[in-house]
Amino acid sequence: MRYQRGAALLMAMIIVTLVATLAVSMVWQQWRAVQVEAAERARTQSAWILSGALDWARLILREDKKGSSGEVDHLGEPWAVPLAEARVSTFLAADKDNTDSGPEAFLSGSIVDAQSRYNLRNLLDDRGKVIPAELALLQRLLDSAGVASDVAARIATGLQDATAPPGSGGNRNPPLMPQTVAQLGWLGVDAEALNRMAPYVVLLPRRTPVNLNTAPREVIAAAIDGLDLGSAERLVQVRQRAPFKNLEQAKAQLPGGITPDPQRVGVASNFFEIHGRLRLDDRVLDESSLVERRGLEIVPLSRQRENSREPTG
């Protein structure tokens, strides 16, 4: 009888352990489902808010084109003013009495003139051949940025191979065509060179001139043959007081004998990058969009999103 009572007690303990284990597992699965649902809801809310921010930026660019200075783009216009981080969580709930229980959401963003940088598409002509003068321009620009001297030729050769039609000879294993500066690593450009190049180069769908009203002095000096960094800095200071309305005004500020090429430089832009950042509790969603302004139509060309978490403590 003692053995039977001991076996029954042991069986009861095993059953209690199994029930407790199953209960804990069910609670954990329910908690996990709640966390997944909350994360998905936050992601959806973030995506909708950033989509609204993109529409807002497109509206600003469209209204800028309607203005009296629609043929000129400069850093004194409304689109160039960044949006400081602002609290938007109060707009997420329809019932104003329940907004305090919702997550804290903060939105910030900016619009950047993509034509303030040198477009690497300019390296190739319509037949996909490297233009020696443009390669020399890129070489000057990368020299001023402290990038190794062989990177310019590597980029030009890589872009030429990537755009060559299949079976045309040359490289039998051509690289993929980069769509962003960060993807120039596909052409063998190292990370340090990419970081140094990023403020001065861009990859756009077609050839574009550099906007003298928004470009940094390094890009201006490289885009105008015979111009040094000191003269380029003088152009930057002059445009801060009064933006250039045409190339003739810019030419008047250049040293004698230097004439800007209208194929390389201008005073207006059609390509812009829109950056949005949404902070929801400790989650951060960054979005970058490239848009093209075609008259009064603002056409999104690409969108990239990146999720991250802010460090705590």
Disulfide bonds with the S-S distance in Angstrom:
none
